[in-house]
Amino acid sequence: PIDVVKTRMQSLDAKGLYKNSFDCAVKIWREEGVRTFWSGSVPRLGRLVFSGGIVFAMYEKTMELLDQADPEKKYI
């Protein structure tokens, strides 16, 4: 939900529409409804899951390669 406010505040029109982030959140709540805060959350969660999987896989592979390079773990 906070991503909607962040995205709105980063837009070029934000300066004329909102005083600050709290004002932005209040206006979204009043004018567009609570459900607007969760708009776009499915693609964002999909991206987070995908990128998290990549980071985890790369970490595991890197640790495996480092373990092979230094089996006694003197330098790791």
mmCIF file of the N, C-alpha and C atoms, coordinates in Angstrom:
data_MODEL
# 
_entry.id   MODEL 
# 
loop_
_atom_site.group_PDB 
_atom_site.id 
_atom_site.type_symbol 
_atom_site.label_atom_id 
_atom_site.label_alt_id 
_atom_site.label_comp_id 
_atom_site.label_asym_id 
_atom_site.label_entity_id 
_atom_site.label_seq_id 
_atom_site.pdbx_PDB_ins_code 
_atom_site.Cartn_x 
_atom_site.Cartn_y 
_atom_site.Cartn_z 
_atom_site.occupancy 
_atom_site.B_iso_or_equiv 
_atom_site.pdbx_formal_charge 
_atom_site.auth_seq_id 
_atom_site.auth_comp_id 
_atom_site.auth_asym_id 
_atom_site.auth_atom_id 
_atom_site.pdbx_PDB_model_num 
ATOM 1   N N  . PRO A 1 1  ? 0.799   -1.228  0.000   1.00 0.00 ? 1  PRO A N  1 
ATOM 2   C CA . PRO A 1 1  ? 0.000   0.000   0.000   1.00 0.00 ? 1  PRO A CA 1 
ATOM 3   C C  . PRO A 1 1  ? 0.835   1.283   0.000   1.00 0.00 ? 1  PRO A C  1 
ATOM 4   N N  . ILE A 1 2  ? 1.956   1.262   0.656   1.00 0.00 ? 2  ILE A N  1 
ATOM 5   C CA . ILE A 1 2  ? 2.779   2.467   0.705   1.00 0.00 ? 2  ILE A CA 1 
ATOM 6   C C  . ILE A 1 2  ? 3.423   2.744   -0.652  1.00 0.00 ? 2  ILE A C  1 
ATOM 7   N N  . ASP A 1 3  ? 3.553   1.721   -1.487  1.00 0.00 ? 3  ASP A N  1 
ATOM 8   C CA . ASP A 1 3  ? 4.131   1.911   -2.816  1.00 0.00 ? 3  ASP A CA 1 
ATOM 9   C C  . ASP A 1 3  ? 3.264   2.812   -3.681  1.00 0.00 ? 3  ASP A C  1 
ATOM 10  N N  . VAL A 1 4  ? 1.954   2.755   -3.497  1.00 0.00 ? 4  VAL A N  1 
ATOM 11  C CA . VAL A 1 4  ? 1.060   3.620   -4.268  1.00 0.00 ? 4  VAL A CA 1 
ATOM 12  C C  . VAL A 1 4  ? 1.344   5.081   -3.925  1.00 0.00 ? 4  VAL A C  1 
ATOM 13  N N  . VAL A 1 5  ? 1.467   5.377   -2.649  1.00 0.00 ? 5  VAL A N  1 
ATOM 14  C CA . VAL A 1 5  ? 1.765   6.749   -2.219  1.00 0.00 ? 5  VAL A CA 1 
ATOM 15  C C  . VAL A 1 5  ? 3.138   7.167   -2.738  1.00 0.00 ? 5  VAL A C  1 
ATOM 16  N N  . LYS A 1 6  ? 4.123   6.286   -2.624  1.00 0.00 ? 6  LYS A N  1 
ATOM 17  C CA . LYS A 1 6  ? 5.480   6.597   -3.094  1.00 0.00 ? 6  LYS A CA 1 
ATOM 18  C C  . LYS A 1 6  ? 5.482   6.898   -4.589  1.00 0.00 ? 6  LYS A C  1 
ATOM 19  N N  . THR A 1 7  ? 4.787   6.078   -5.356  1.00 0.00 ? 7  THR A N  1 
ATOM 20  C CA . THR A 1 7  ? 4.738   6.263   -6.803  1.00 0.00 ? 7  THR A CA 1 
ATOM 21  C C  . THR A 1 7  ? 4.046   7.570   -7.163  1.00 0.00 ? 7  THR A C  1 
ATOM 22  N N  . ARG A 1 8  ? 2.958   7.862   -6.487  1.00 0.00 ? 8  ARG A N  1 
ATOM 23  C CA . ARG A 1 8  ? 2.247   9.117   -6.748  1.00 0.00 ? 8  ARG A CA 1 
ATOM 24  C C  . ARG A 1 8  ? 3.119   10.321  -6.405  1.00 0.00 ? 8  ARG A C  1 
ATOM 25  N N  . MET A 1 9  ? 3.851   10.240  -5.315  1.00 0.00 ? 9  MET A N  1 
ATOM 26  C CA . MET A 1 9  ? 4.695   11.361  -4.898  1.00 0.00 ? 9  MET A CA 1 
ATOM 27  C C  . MET A 1 9  ? 5.880   11.560  -5.846  1.00 0.00 ? 9  MET A C  1 
ATOM 28  N N  . GLN A 1 10 ? 6.283   10.518  -6.537  1.00 0.00 ? 10 GLN A N  1 
ATOM 29  C CA . GLN A 1 10 ? 7.402   10.619  -7.474  1.00 0.00 ? 10 GLN A CA 1 
ATOM 30  C C  . GLN A 1 10 ? 6.971   11.136  -8.841  1.00 0.00 ? 10 GLN A C  1 
ATOM 31  N N  . SER A 1 11 ? 5.673   11.206  -9.078  1.00 0.00 ? 11 SER A N  1 
ATOM 32  C CA . SER A 1 11 ? 5.197   11.660  -10.384 1.00 0.00 ? 11 SER A CA 1 
ATOM 33  C C  . SER A 1 11 ? 5.418   13.167  -10.539 1.00 0.00 ? 11 SER A C  1 
ATOM 34  N N  . LEU A 1 12 ? 5.412   13.617  -11.770 1.00 0.00 ? 12 LEU A N  1 
ATOM 35  C CA . LEU A 1 12 ? 5.653   15.030  -12.051 1.00 0.00 ? 12 LEU A CA 1 
ATOM 36  C C  . LEU A 1 12 ? 4.519   15.915  -11.548 1.00 0.00 ? 12 LEU A C  1 
ATOM 37  N N  . ASP A 1 13 ? 3.307   15.385  -11.495 1.00 0.00 ? 13 ASP A N  1 
ATOM 38  C CA . ASP A 1 13 ? 2.149   16.169  -11.068 1.00 0.00 ? 13 ASP A CA 1 
ATOM 39  C C  . ASP A 1 13 ? 2.012   16.271  -9.554  1.00 0.00 ? 13 ASP A C  1 
ATOM 40  N N  . ALA A 1 14 ? 2.805   15.548  -8.808  1.00 0.00 ? 14 ALA A N  1 
ATOM 41  C CA . ALA A 1 14 ? 2.653   15.482  -7.352  1.00 0.00 ? 14 ALA A CA 1 
ATOM 42  C C  . ALA A 1 14 ? 2.827   16.840  -6.685  1.00 0.00 ? 14 ALA A C  1 
ATOM 43  N N  . LYS A 1 15 ? 3.710   17.646  -7.211  1.00 0.00 ? 15 LYS A N  1 
ATOM 44  C CA . LYS A 1 15 ? 3.989   18.938  -6.576  1.00 0.00 ? 15 LYS A CA 1 
ATOM 45  C C  . LYS A 1 15 ? 2.736   19.811  -6.499  1.00 0.00 ? 15 LYS A C  1 
ATOM 46  N N  . GLY A 1 16 ? 1.930   19.773  -7.521  1.00 0.00 ? 16 GLY A N  1 
ATOM 47  C CA . GLY A 1 16 ? 0.718   20.585  -7.531  1.00 0.00 ? 16 GLY A CA 1 
ATOM 48  C C  . GLY A 1 16 ? -0.473  19.931  -6.855  1.00 0.00 ? 16 GLY A C  1 
ATOM 49  N N  . LEU A 1 17 ? -0.429  18.613  -6.710  1.00 0.00 ? 17 LEU A N  1 
ATOM 50  C CA . LEU A 1 17 ? -1.583  17.896  -6.164  1.00 0.00 ? 17 LEU A CA 1 
ATOM 51  C C  . LEU A 1 17 ? -1.507  17.631  -4.669  1.00 0.00 ? 17 LEU A C  1 
ATOM 52  N N  . TYR A 1 18 ? -0.314  17.375  -4.160  1.00 0.00 ? 18 TYR A N  1 
ATOM 53  C CA . TYR A 1 18 ? -0.169  16.937  -2.767  1.00 0.00 ? 18 TYR A CA 1 
ATOM 54  C C  . TYR A 1 18 ? 0.835   17.808  -2.023  1.00 0.00 ? 18 TYR A C  1 
ATOM 55  N N  . LYS A 1 19 ? 0.554   18.038  -0.747  1.00 0.00 ? 19 LYS A N  1 
ATOM 56  C CA . LYS A 1 19 ? 1.472   18.798  0.106   1.00 0.00 ? 19 LYS A CA 1 
ATOM 57  C C  . LYS A 1 19 ? 2.622   17.919  0.590   1.00 0.00 ? 19 LYS A C  1 
ATOM 58  N N  . ASN A 1 20 ? 2.274   16.680  0.953   1.00 0.00 ? 20 ASN A N  1 
ATOM 59  C CA . ASN A 1 20 ? 3.256   15.723  1.462   1.00 0.00 ? 20 ASN A CA 1 
ATOM 60  C C  . ASN A 1 20 ? 2.688   14.314  1.311   1.00 0.00 ? 20 ASN A C  1 
ATOM 61  N N  . SER A 1 21 ? 3.411   13.319  1.770   1.00 0.00 ? 21 SER A N  1 
ATOM 62  C CA . SER A 1 21 ? 2.977   11.925  1.615   1.00 0.00 ? 21 SER A CA 1 
ATOM 63  C C  . SER A 1 21 ? 1.684   11.644  2.370   1.00 0.00 ? 21 SER A C  1 
ATOM 64  N N  . PHE A 1 22 ? 1.553   12.209  3.551   1.00 0.00 ? 22 PHE A N  1 
ATOM 65  C CA . PHE A 1 22 ? 0.332   11.996  4.327   1.00 0.00 ? 22 PHE A CA 1 
ATOM 66  C C  . PHE A 1 22 ? -0.876  12.587  3.605   1.00 0.00 ? 22 PHE A C  1 
ATOM 67  N N  . ASP A 1 23 ? -0.719  13.786  3.050   1.00 0.00 ? 23 ASP A N  1 
ATOM 68  C CA . ASP A 1 23 ? -1.792  14.417  2.283   1.00 0.00 ? 23 ASP A CA 1 
ATOM 69  C C  . ASP A 1 23 ? -2.156  13.559  1.079   1.00 0.00 ? 23 ASP A C  1 
ATOM 70  N N  . CYS A 1 24 ? -1.159  13.001  0.434   1.00 0.00 ? 24 CYS A N  1 
ATOM 71  C CA . CYS A 1 24 ? -1.387  12.109  -0.705  1.00 0.00 ? 24 CYS A CA 1 
ATOM 72  C C  . CYS A 1 24 ? -2.214  10.901  -0.281  1.00 0.00 ? 24 CYS A C  1 
ATOM 73  N N  . ALA A 1 25 ? -1.844  10.272  0.821   1.00 0.00 ? 25 ALA A N  1 
ATOM 74  C CA . ALA A 1 25 ? -2.567  9.094   1.301   1.00 0.00 ? 25 ALA A CA 1 
ATOM 75  C C  . ALA A 1 25 ? -4.010  9.434   1.655   1.00 0.00 ? 25 ALA A C  1 
ATOM 76  N N  . VAL A 1 26 ? -4.222  10.566  2.297   1.00 0.00 ? 26 VAL A N  1 
ATOM 77  C CA . VAL A 1 26 ? -5.581  10.974  2.674   1.00 0.00 ? 26 VAL A CA 1 
ATOM 78  C C  . VAL A 1 26 ? -6.428  11.228  1.434   1.00 0.00 ? 26 VAL A C  1 
ATOM 79  N N  . LYS A 1 27 ? -5.861  11.907  0.443   1.00 0.00 ? 27 LYS A N  1 
ATOM 80  C CA . LYS A 1 27 ? -6.619  12.190  -0.782  1.00 0.00 ? 27 LYS A CA 1 
ATOM 81  C C  . LYS A 1 27 ? -6.942  10.908  -1.542  1.00 0.00 ? 27 LYS A C  1 
ATOM 82  N N  . ILE A 1 28 ? -6.009  9.981   -1.593  1.00 0.00 ? 28 ILE A N  1 
ATOM 83  C CA . ILE A 1 28 ? -6.287  8.699   -2.247  1.00 0.00 ? 28 ILE A CA 1 
ATOM 84  C C  . ILE A 1 28 ? -7.419  7.997   -1.517  1.00 0.00 ? 28 ILE A C  1 
ATOM 85  N N  . TRP A 1 29 ? -7.357  7.967   -0.200  1.00 0.00 ? 29 TRP A N  1 
ATOM 86  C CA . TRP A 1 29 ? -8.384  7.312   0.627   1.00 0.00 ? 29 TRP A CA 1 
ATOM 87  C C  . TRP A 1 29 ? -9.761  7.920   0.363   1.00 0.00 ? 29 TRP A C  1 
ATOM 88  N N  . ARG A 1 30 ? -9.835  9.248   0.382   1.00 0.00 ? 30 ARG A N  1 
ATOM 89  C CA . ARG A 1 30 ? -11.125 9.936   0.240   1.00 0.00 ? 30 ARG A CA 1 
ATOM 90  C C  . ARG A 1 30 ? -11.665 9.900   -1.180  1.00 0.00 ? 30 ARG A C  1 
ATOM 91  N N  . GLU A 1 31 ? -10.805 10.125  -2.164  1.00 0.00 ? 31 GLU A N  1 
ATOM 92  C CA . GLU A 1 31 ? -11.262 10.286  -3.541  1.00 0.00 ? 31 GLU A CA 1 
ATOM 93  C C  . GLU A 1 31 ? -11.345 8.976   -4.319  1.00 0.00 ? 31 GLU A C  1 
ATOM 94  N N  . GLU A 1 32 ? -10.490 8.016   -3.989  1.00 0.00 ? 32 GLU A N  1 
ATOM 95  C CA . GLU A 1 32 ? -10.437 6.793   -4.786  1.00 0.00 ? 32 GLU A CA 1 
ATOM 96  C C  . GLU A 1 32 ? -10.784 5.539   -4.004  1.00 0.00 ? 32 GLU A C  1 
ATOM 97  N N  . GLY A 1 33 ? -10.781 5.623   -2.696  1.00 0.00 ? 33 GLY A N  1 
ATOM 98  C CA . GLY A 1 33 ? -11.136 4.477   -1.872  1.00 0.00 ? 33 GLY A CA 1 
ATOM 99  C C  . GLY A 1 33 ? -9.921  3.697   -1.389  1.00 0.00 ? 33 GLY A C  1 
ATOM 100 N N  . VAL A 1 34 ? -10.184 2.873   -0.392  1.00 0.00 ? 34 VAL A N  1 
ATOM 101 C CA . VAL A 1 34 ? -9.128  2.095   0.255   1.00 0.00 ? 34 VAL A CA 1 
ATOM 102 C C  . VAL A 1 34 ? -8.504  1.082   -0.701  1.00 0.00 ? 34 VAL A C  1 
ATOM 103 N N  . ARG A 1 35 ? -9.305  0.508   -1.574  1.00 0.00 ? 35 ARG A N  1 
ATOM 104 C CA . ARG A 1 35 ? -8.798  -0.532  -2.484  1.00 0.00 ? 35 ARG A CA 1 
ATOM 105 C C  . ARG A 1 35 ? -7.695  -0.019  -3.404  1.00 0.00 ? 35 ARG A C  1 
ATOM 106 N N  . THR A 1 36 ? -7.660  1.271   -3.627  1.00 0.00 ? 36 THR A N  1 
ATOM 107 C CA . THR A 1 36 ? -6.633  1.849   -4.501  1.00 0.00 ? 36 THR A CA 1 
ATOM 108 C C  . THR A 1 36 ? -5.233  1.622   -3.950  1.00 0.00 ? 36 THR A C  1 
ATOM 109 N N  . PHE A 1 37 ? -5.102  1.554   -2.631  1.00 0.00 ? 37 PHE A N  1 
ATOM 110 C CA . PHE A 1 37 ? -3.784  1.339   -2.033  1.00 0.00 ? 37 PHE A CA 1 
ATOM 111 C C  . PHE A 1 37 ? -3.181  -0.006  -2.441  1.00 0.00 ? 37 PHE A C  1 
ATOM 112 N N  . TRP A 1 38 ? -4.007  -0.951  -2.820  1.00 0.00 ? 38 TRP A N  1 
ATOM 113 C CA . TRP A 1 38 ? -3.516  -2.272  -3.211  1.00 0.00 ? 38 TRP A CA 1 
ATOM 114 C C  . TRP A 1 38 ? -3.500  -2.463  -4.723  1.00 0.00 ? 38 TRP A C  1 
ATOM 115 N N  . SER A 1 39 ? -3.746  -1.405  -5.479  1.00 0.00 ? 39 SER A N  1 
ATOM 116 C CA . SER A 1 39 ? -3.684  -1.545  -6.932  1.00 0.00 ? 39 SER A CA 1 
ATOM 117 C C  . SER A 1 39 ? -2.230  -1.765  -7.348  1.00 0.00 ? 39 SER A C  1 
ATOM 118 N N  . GLY A 1 40 ? -2.018  -2.724  -8.207  1.00 0.00 ? 40 GLY A N  1 
ATOM 119 C CA . GLY A 1 40 ? -0.669  -3.038  -8.665  1.00 0.00 ? 40 GLY A CA 1 
ATOM 120 C C  . GLY A 1 40 ? 0.135   -3.900  -7.725  1.00 0.00 ? 40 GLY A C  1 
ATOM 121 N N  . SER A 1 41 ? -0.482  -4.412  -6.682  1.00 0.00 ? 41 SER A N  1 
ATOM 122 C CA . SER A 1 41 ? 0.280   -5.205  -5.712  1.00 0.00 ? 41 SER A CA 1 
ATOM 123 C C  . SER A 1 41 ? 0.631   -6.597  -6.235  1.00 0.00 ? 41 SER A C  1 
ATOM 124 N N  . VAL A 1 42 ? -0.208  -7.161  -7.094  1.00 0.00 ? 42 VAL A N  1 
ATOM 125 C CA . VAL A 1 42 ? 0.079   -8.508  -7.614  1.00 0.00 ? 42 VAL A CA 1 
ATOM 126 C C  . VAL A 1 42 ? 1.346   -8.513  -8.471  1.00 0.00 ? 42 VAL A C  1 
ATOM 127 N N  . PRO A 1 43 ? 1.501   -7.593  -9.431  1.00 0.00 ? 43 PRO A N  1 
ATOM 128 C CA . PRO A 1 43 ? 2.759   -7.582  -10.188 1.00 0.00 ? 43 PRO A CA 1 
ATOM 129 C C  . PRO A 1 43 ? 3.978   -7.302  -9.308  1.00 0.00 ? 43 PRO A C  1 
ATOM 130 N N  . ARG A 1 44 ? 3.819   -6.423  -8.324  1.00 0.00 ? 44 ARG A N  1 
ATOM 131 C CA . ARG A 1 44 ? 4.943   -6.119  -7.431  1.00 0.00 ? 44 ARG A CA 1 
ATOM 132 C C  . ARG A 1 44 ? 5.340   -7.338  -6.620  1.00 0.00 ? 44 ARG A C  1 
ATOM 133 N N  . LEU A 1 45 ? 4.367   -8.048  -6.075  1.00 0.00 ? 45 LEU A N  1 
ATOM 134 C CA . LEU A 1 45 ? 4.681   -9.254  -5.307  1.00 0.00 ? 45 LEU A CA 1 
ATOM 135 C C  . LEU A 1 45 ? 5.314   -10.318 -6.193  1.00 0.00 ? 45 LEU A C  1 
ATOM 136 N N  . GLY A 1 46 ? 4.826   -10.427 -7.431  1.00 0.00 ? 46 GLY A N  1 
ATOM 137 C CA . GLY A 1 46 ? 5.425   -11.370 -8.370  1.00 0.00 ? 46 GLY A CA 1 
ATOM 138 C C  . GLY A 1 46 ? 6.880   -11.049 -8.633  1.00 0.00 ? 46 GLY A C  1 
ATOM 139 N N  . ARG A 1 47 ? 7.170   -9.771  -8.804  1.00 0.00 ? 47 ARG A N  1 
ATOM 140 C CA . ARG A 1 47 ? 8.555   -9.354  -9.038  1.00 0.00 ? 47 ARG A CA 1 
ATOM 141 C C  . ARG A 1 47 ? 9.421   -9.627  -7.817  1.00 0.00 ? 47 ARG A C  1 
ATOM 142 N N  . LEU A 1 48 ? 8.892   -9.363  -6.629  1.00 0.00 ? 48 LEU A N  1 
ATOM 143 C CA . LEU A 1 48 ? 9.658   -9.609  -5.407  1.00 0.00 ? 48 LEU A CA 1 
ATOM 144 C C  . LEU A 1 48 ? 9.966   -11.090 -5.220  1.00 0.00 ? 48 LEU A C  1 
ATOM 145 N N  . VAL A 1 49 ? 8.983   -11.936 -5.491  1.00 0.00 ? 49 VAL A N  1 
ATOM 146 C CA . VAL A 1 49 ? 9.201   -13.383 -5.357  1.00 0.00 ? 49 VAL A CA 1 
ATOM 147 C C  . VAL A 1 49 ? 10.247  -13.846 -6.365  1.00 0.00 ? 49 VAL A C  1 
ATOM 148 N N  . PHE A 1 50 ? 10.127  -13.383 -7.594  1.00 0.00 ? 50 PHE A N  1 
ATOM 149 C CA . PHE A 1 50 ? 11.063  -13.770 -8.646  1.00 0.00 ? 50 PHE A CA 1 
ATOM 150 C C  . PHE A 1 50 ? 12.480  -13.292 -8.324  1.00 0.00 ? 50 PHE A C  1 
ATOM 151 N N  . SER A 1 51 ? 12.628  -12.024 -7.959  1.00 0.00 ? 51 SER A N  1 
ATOM 152 C CA . SER A 1 51 ? 13.970  -11.505 -7.672  1.00 0.00 ? 51 SER A CA 1 
ATOM 153 C C  . SER A 1 51 ? 14.546  -12.125 -6.401  1.00 0.00 ? 51 SER A C  1 
ATOM 154 N N  . GLY A 1 52 ? 13.693  -12.395 -5.413  1.00 0.00 ? 52 GLY A N  1 
ATOM 155 C CA . GLY A 1 52 ? 14.160  -13.063 -4.197  1.00 0.00 ? 52 GLY A CA 1 
ATOM 156 C C  . GLY A 1 52 ? 14.683  -14.451 -4.492  1.00 0.00 ? 52 GLY A C  1 
ATOM 157 N N  . GLY A 1 53 ? 14.009  -15.158 -5.390  1.00 0.00 ? 53 GLY A N  1 
ATOM 158 C CA . GLY A 1 53 ? 14.462  -16.485 -5.786  1.00 0.00 ? 53 GLY A CA 1 
ATOM 159 C C  . GLY A 1 53 ? 15.813  -16.443 -6.480  1.00 0.00 ? 53 GLY A C  1 
ATOM 160 N N  . ILE A 1 54 ? 15.998  -15.456 -7.326  1.00 0.00 ? 54 ILE A N  1 
ATOM 161 C CA . ILE A 1 54 ? 17.278  -15.311 -8.026  1.00 0.00 ? 54 ILE A CA 1 
ATOM 162 C C  . ILE A 1 54 ? 18.400  -15.005 -7.033  1.00 0.00 ? 54 ILE A C  1 
ATOM 163 N N  . VAL A 1 55 ? 18.151  -14.083 -6.118  1.00 0.00 ? 55 VAL A N  1 
ATOM 164 C CA . VAL A 1 55 ? 19.168  -13.722 -5.120  1.00 0.00 ? 55 VAL A CA 1 
ATOM 165 C C  . VAL A 1 55 ? 19.524  -14.928 -4.261  1.00 0.00 ? 55 VAL A C  1 
ATOM 166 N N  . PHE A 1 56 ? 18.527  -15.663 -3.811  1.00 0.00 ? 56 PHE A N  1 
ATOM 167 C CA . PHE A 1 56 ? 18.774  -16.836 -2.981  1.00 0.00 ? 56 PHE A CA 1 
ATOM 168 C C  . PHE A 1 56 ? 19.583  -17.887 -3.744  1.00 0.00 ? 56 PHE A C  1 
ATOM 169 N N  . ALA A 1 57 ? 19.208  -18.148 -4.997  1.00 0.00 ? 57 ALA A N  1 
ATOM 170 C CA . ALA A 1 57 ? 19.927  -19.139 -5.799  1.00 0.00 ? 57 ALA A CA 1 
ATOM 171 C C  . ALA A 1 57 ? 21.377  -18.707 -6.037  1.00 0.00 ? 57 ALA A C  1 
ATOM 172 N N  . MET A 1 58 ? 21.592  -17.439 -6.337  1.00 0.00 ? 58 MET A N  1 
ATOM 173 C CA . MET A 1 58 ? 22.949  -16.944 -6.563  1.00 0.00 ? 58 MET A CA 1 
ATOM 174 C C  . MET A 1 58 ? 23.779  -17.011 -5.279  1.00 0.00 ? 58 MET A C  1 
ATOM 175 N N  . TYR A 1 59 ? 23.176  -16.702 -4.151  1.00 0.00 ? 59 TYR A N  1 
ATOM 176 C CA . TYR A 1 59 ? 23.881  -16.781 -2.871  1.00 0.00 ? 59 TYR A CA 1 
ATOM 177 C C  . TYR A 1 59 ? 24.318  -18.212 -2.596  1.00 0.00 ? 59 TYR A C  1 
ATOM 178 N N  . GLU A 1 60 ? 23.410  -19.151 -2.769  1.00 0.00 ? 60 GLU A N  1 
ATOM 179 C CA . GLU A 1 60 ? 23.732  -20.556 -2.510  1.00 0.00 ? 60 GLU A CA 1 
ATOM 180 C C  . GLU A 1 60 ? 24.838  -21.047 -3.444  1.00 0.00 ? 60 GLU A C  1 
ATOM 181 N N  . LYS A 1 61 ? 24.753  -20.691 -4.712  1.00 0.00 ? 61 LYS A N  1 
ATOM 182 C CA . LYS A 1 61 ? 25.764  -21.121 -5.682  1.00 0.00 ? 61 LYS A CA 1 
ATOM 183 C C  . LYS A 1 61 ? 27.122  -20.491 -5.354  1.00 0.00 ? 61 LYS A C  1 
ATOM 184 N N  . THR A 1 62 ? 27.121  -19.217 -4.985  1.00 0.00 ? 62 THR A N  1 
ATOM 185 C CA . THR A 1 62 ? 28.364  -18.541 -4.620  1.00 0.00 ? 62 THR A CA 1 
ATOM 186 C C  . THR A 1 62 ? 28.998  -19.186 -3.399  1.00 0.00 ? 62 THR A C  1 
ATOM 187 N N  . MET A 1 63 ? 28.196  -19.490 -2.391  1.00 0.00 ? 63 MET A N  1 
ATOM 188 C CA . MET A 1 63 ? 28.725  -20.132 -1.187  1.00 0.00 ? 63 MET A CA 1 
ATOM 189 C C  . MET A 1 63 ? 29.285  -21.521 -1.505  1.00 0.00 ? 63 MET A C  1 
ATOM 190 N N  . GLU A 1 64 ? 28.635  -22.220 -2.408  1.00 0.00 ? 64 GLU A N  1 
ATOM 191 C CA . GLU A 1 64 ? 29.122  -23.542 -2.822  1.00 0.00 ? 64 GLU A CA 1 
ATOM 192 C C  . GLU A 1 64 ? 30.478  -23.418 -3.511  1.00 0.00 ? 64 GLU A C  1 
ATOM 193 N N  . LEU A 1 65 ? 30.618  -22.450 -4.409  1.00 0.00 ? 65 LEU A N  1 
ATOM 194 C CA . LEU A 1 65 ? 31.888  -22.241 -5.116  1.00 0.00 ? 65 LEU A CA 1 
ATOM 195 C C  . LEU A 1 65 ? 32.991  -21.790 -4.158  1.00 0.00 ? 65 LEU A C  1 
ATOM 196 N N  . LEU A 1 66 ? 32.658  -20.924 -3.220  1.00 0.00 ? 66 LEU A N  1 
ATOM 197 C CA . LEU A 1 66 ? 33.654  -20.482 -2.242  1.00 0.00 ? 66 LEU A CA 1 
ATOM 198 C C  . LEU A 1 66 ? 34.078  -21.623 -1.327  1.00 0.00 ? 66 LEU A C  1 
ATOM 199 N N  . ASP A 1 67 ? 33.152  -22.492 -1.004  1.00 0.00 ? 67 ASP A N  1 
ATOM 200 C CA . ASP A 1 67 ? 33.476  -23.650 -0.172  1.00 0.00 ? 67 ASP A CA 1 
ATOM 201 C C  . ASP A 1 67 ? 34.430  -24.593 -0.906  1.00 0.00 ? 67 ASP A C  1 
ATOM 202 N N  . GLN A 1 68 ? 34.246  -24.731 -2.214  1.00 0.00 ? 68 GLN A N  1 
ATOM 203 C CA . GLN A 1 68 ? 35.148  -25.565 -3.006  1.00 0.00 ? 68 GLN A CA 1 
ATOM 204 C C  . GLN A 1 68 ? 36.529  -24.917 -3.097  1.00 0.00 ? 68 GLN A C  1 
ATOM 205 N N  . ALA A 1 69 ? 36.574  -23.602 -3.191  1.00 0.00 ? 69 ALA A N  1 
ATOM 206 C CA . ALA A 1 69 ? 37.849  -22.894 -3.308  1.00 0.00 ? 69 ALA A CA 1 
ATOM 207 C C  . ALA A 1 69 ? 38.623  -22.892 -1.991  1.00 0.00 ? 69 ALA A C  1 
ATOM 208 N N  . ASP A 1 70 ? 37.921  -22.947 -0.870  1.00 0.00 ? 70 ASP A N  1 
ATOM 209 C CA . ASP A 1 70 ? 38.562  -22.907 0.444   1.00 0.00 ? 70 ASP A CA 1 
ATOM 210 C C  . ASP A 1 70 ? 37.854  -23.896 1.376   1.00 0.00 ? 70 ASP A C  1 
ATOM 211 N N  . PRO A 1 71 ? 38.136  -25.206 1.204   1.00 0.00 ? 71 PRO A N  1 
ATOM 212 C CA . PRO A 1 71 ? 37.424  -26.216 1.988   1.00 0.00 ? 71 PRO A CA 1 
ATOM 213 C C  . PRO A 1 71 ? 37.662  -26.114 3.500   1.00 0.00 ? 71 PRO A C  1 
ATOM 214 N N  . GLU A 1 72 ? 38.804  -25.597 3.907   1.00 0.00 ? 72 GLU A N  1 
ATOM 215 C CA . GLU A 1 72 ? 39.094  -25.479 5.341   1.00 0.00 ? 72 GLU A CA 1 
ATOM 216 C C  . GLU A 1 72 ? 38.496  -24.210 5.948   1.00 0.00 ? 72 GLU A C  1 
ATOM 217 N N  . LYS A 1 73 ? 37.929  -23.387 5.112   1.00 0.00 ? 73 LYS A N  1 
ATOM 218 C CA . LYS A 1 73 ? 37.268  -22.142 5.521   1.00 0.00 ? 73 LYS A CA 1 
ATOM 219 C C  . LYS A 1 73 ? 38.189  -21.219 6.317   1.00 0.00 ? 73 LYS A C  1 
ATOM 220 N N  . LYS A 1 74 ? 39.426  -21.105 5.820   1.00 0.00 ? 74 LYS A N  1 
ATOM 221 C CA . LYS A 1 74 ? 40.373  -20.198 6.465   1.00 0.00 ? 74 LYS A CA 1 
ATOM 222 C C  . LYS A 1 74 ? 40.044  -18.738 6.149   1.00 0.00 ? 74 LYS A C  1 
ATOM 223 N N  . TYR A 1 75 ? 39.551  -18.496 4.944   1.00 0.00 ? 75 TYR A N  1 
ATOM 224 C CA . TYR A 1 75 ? 39.370  -17.125 4.483   1.00 0.00 ? 75 TYR A CA 1 
ATOM 225 C C  . TYR A 1 75 ? 37.909  -16.733 4.304   1.00 0.00 ? 75 TYR A C  1 
ATOM 226 N N  . ILE A 1 76 ? 37.010  -17.613 4.573   1.00 0.00 ? 76 ILE A N  1 
ATOM 227 C CA . ILE A 1 76 ? 35.584  -17.299 4.378   1.00 0.00 ? 76 ILE A CA 1 
ATOM 228 C C  . ILE A 1 76 ? 34.933  -17.115 5.723   1.00 0.00 ? 76 ILE A C  1 
# 
